[in-house]
Amino acid sequence: MNQADKPRVHISAQFNAELEGVRNDLMTMGGLVESQIEHAIEAALDGDSARAENAIELDLEVNELERSIDEQCTRILVLRQPAAGDLRLVLATIKVTNDLERIGDEAVKISRQAIELSEGGALESASARVRELAVSVNSLLKDSLDSFARLQVNEAATIILRDDDIDEAYTAAKTWLTSEIQAHPETLEASLAYLGILKSLERVADHAVNIAEQVIFLTRGVDVRHLDTLVVRDLVS
């Protein structure tokens, strides 16, 4: 990034405070979403409907933060008319906020499936597949938020590349579960719930990748969406 493109130290202390306030709210929202996903997954694996309800309730806080951040960013765009690095910061924040809200939605979906499973029909073998994918997805989400907080380009590029492994794991788990349904049709209802959880986890990973892409956009001014993998690899030193 050219020196002129970096977020500037402004004469206006109020503007600096506004930017820092938005950033802090975004990090708070990220932490809430991480907790929400963790509660949802553990609820699904342990058959804990109370924990699932907690994850659903957290969505109210996540949505409220989304509204607040959107309002702050809109006010900054209208009143401050930021340029260069500051503009990219506001635009990236808006996009990351949207991805976090979507991750929260997936946590709610997982929680609802968890409540269904807690009422009977949990499958130990399917839970093991979900746990394996959940570990990778939770790690990807945590790392993507860390890379945004620290603006680490190398880490962000690595996160994007890691998504291929998660896609492969998701496809393998889905294929296995589909075959289990065919072999044991009596497990259909529970298996469909697990399929829904797996799909939500795959979508969470996609949103985590979106966050990593915004790190590169913010620091390098480069939109890496839909670019060849080799281009992304070049960003990793």
JOSUL-V69788 format. One record per residue. N is the residue number from 1. RES is the residue in three letters. OMEGA is omega in whole degrees, -180 to 180 (999 if undefined). Layout:
n-><N & N>
res-><RES & RES>
omega-><OMEGA & OMEGA>
This chain:
n-><1 & 2 & 3 & 4 & 5 & 6 & 7 & 8 & 9 & 10 & 11 & 12 & 13 & 14 & 15 & 16 & 17 & 18 & 19 & 20 & 21 & 22 & 23 & 24 & 25 & 26 & 27 & 28 & 29 & 30 & 31 & 32 & 33 & 34 & 35 & 36 & 37 & 38 & 39 & 40 & 41 & 42 & 43 & 44 & 45 & 46 & 47 & 48 & 49 & 50 & 51 & 52 & 53 & 54 & 55 & 56 & 57 & 58 & 59 & 60 & 61 & 62 & 63 & 64 & 65 & 66 & 67 & 68 & 69 & 70 & 71 & 72 & 73 & 74 & 75 & 76 & 77 & 78 & 79 & 80 & 81 & 82 & 83 & 84 & 85 & 86 & 87 & 88 & 89 & 90 & 91 & 92 & 93 & 94 & 95 & 96 & 97 & 98 & 99 & 100 & 101 & 102 & 103 & 104 & 105 & 106 & 107 & 108 & 109 & 110 & 111 & 112 & 113 & 114 & 115 & 116 & 117 & 118 & 119 & 120 & 121 & 122 & 123 & 124 & 125 & 126 & 127 & 128 & 129 & 130 & 131 & 132 & 133 & 134 & 135 & 136 & 137 & 138 & 139 & 140 & 141 & 142 & 143 & 144 & 145 & 146 & 147 & 148 & 149 & 150 & 151 & 152 & 153 & 154 & 155 & 156 & 157 & 158 & 159 & 160 & 161 & 162 & 163 & 164 & 165 & 166 & 167 & 168 & 169 & 170 & 171 & 172 & 173 & 174 & 175 & 176 & 177 & 178 & 179 & 180 & 181 & 182 & 183 & 184 & 185 & 186 & 187 & 188 & 189 & 190 & 191 & 192 & 193 & 194 & 195 & 196 & 197 & 198 & 199 & 200 & 201 & 202 & 203 & 204 & 205 & 206 & 207 & 208 & 209 & 210 & 211 & 212 & 213 & 214 & 215 & 216 & 217 & 218 & 219 & 220 & 221 & 222 & 223 & 224 & 225 & 226 & 227 & 228 & 229 & 230 & 231 & 232 & 233 & 234 & 235 & 236 & 237>
res-><MET & ASN & GLN & ALA & ASP & LYS & PRO & ARG & VAL & HIS & ILE & SER & ALA & GLN & PHE & ASN & ALA & GLU & LEU & GLU & GLY & VAL & ARG & ASN & ASP & LEU & MET & THR & MET & GLY & GLY & LEU & VAL & GLU & SER & GLN & ILE & GLU & HIS & ALA & ILE & GLU & ALA & ALA & LEU & ASP & GLY & ASP & SER & ALA & ARG & ALA & GLU & ASN & ALA & ILE & GLU & LEU & ASP & LEU & GLU & VAL & ASN & GLU & LEU & GLU & ARG & SER & ILE & ASP & GLU & GLN & CYS & THR & ARG & ILE & LEU & VAL & LEU & ARG & GLN & PRO & ALA & ALA & GLY & ASP & LEU & ARG & LEU & VAL & LEU & ALA & THR & ILE & LYS & VAL & THR & ASN & ASP & LEU & GLU & ARG & ILE & GLY & ASP & GLU & ALA & VAL & LYS & ILE & SER & ARG & GLN & ALA & ILE & GLU & LEU & SER & GLU & GLY & GLY & ALA & LEU & GLU & SER & ALA & SER & ALA & ARG & VAL & ARG & GLU & LEU & ALA & VAL & SER & VAL & ASN & SER & LEU & LEU & LYS & ASP & SER & LEU & ASP & SER & PHE & ALA & ARG & LEU & GLN & VAL & ASN & GLU & ALA & ALA & THR & ILE & ILE & LEU & ARG & ASP & ASP & ASP & ILE & ASP & GLU & ALA & TYR & THR & ALA & ALA & LYS & THR & TRP & LEU & THR & SER & GLU & ILE & GLN & ALA & HIS & PRO & GLU & THR & LEU & GLU & ALA & SER & LEU & ALA & TYR & LEU & GLY & ILE & LEU & LYS & SER & LEU & GLU & ARG & VAL & ALA & ASP & HIS & ALA & VAL & ASN & ILE & ALA & GLU & GLN & VAL & ILE & PHE & LEU & THR & ARG & GLY & VAL & ASP & VAL & ARG & HIS & LEU & ASP & THR & LEU & VAL & VAL & ARG & ASP & LEU & VAL & SER>
omega-><175 & -179 & -178 & -177 & -177 & 174 & -170 & 170 & -171 & 172 & -179 & 177 & -180 & 179 & 177 & -180 & 179 & 179 & 180 & 178 & 178 & -180 & 180 & 179 & 179 & 178 & 176 & 179 & 178 & 178 & 178 & -179 & 175 & 179 & -179 & 179 & 180 & 178 & -178 & -178 & 180 & 177 & -180 & -177 & -176 & -177 & -175 & -177 & 179 & 179 & 176 & 178 & 177 & 179 & 179 & 179 & 179 & -178 & 177 & 178 & 180 & -179 & 179 & 176 & 177 & -180 & -179 & -179 & 178 & 179 & 179 & -180 & 178 & 179 & 179 & -179 & -176 & -173 & -174 & -178 & -177 & -179 & 173 & -175 & 179 & 179 & 179 & 179 & -179 & -180 & 179 & 179 & 179 & -178 & 179 & 177 & 178 & 179 & 178 & 178 & 178 & 177 & 176 & 177 & 179 & 177 & 177 & 178 & 179 & -179 & 179 & 175 & 179 & 179 & 177 & -178 & -180 & -179 & 177 & 175 & 179 & -177 & -176 & -178 & 178 & 178 & 179 & 178 & 178 & -179 & -180 & -180 & -178 & 179 & -179 & -178 & 178 & 178 & -180 & -180 & 180 & -178 & 180 & 178 & 177 & -179 & 178 & -180 & -177 & -178 & -180 & -176 & -178 & 179 & 180 & 180 & 179 & 178 & 179 & -179 & 180 & -177 & 178 & 179 & 179 & 177 & 179 & 179 & 178 & -180 & 180 & -179 & 179 & 179 & 179 & -177 & 177 & 178 & 178 & 178 & 180 & -178 & -178 & -176 & 179 & 179 & -172 & -174 & 180 & -179 & 177 & 177 & 178 & 176 & 178 & 179 & 179 & 180 & 178 & 178 & 178 & 179 & 176 & 178 & 179 & 179 & 176 & 177 & 178 & 179 & 178 & 179 & 179 & 175 & -180 & 177 & -176 & -175 & -176 & -177 & -176 & 176 & -175 & 178 & 176 & 177 & 179 & -180 & -179 & 178 & 179 & -180 & -180 & 180 & 180 & -178 & 999>
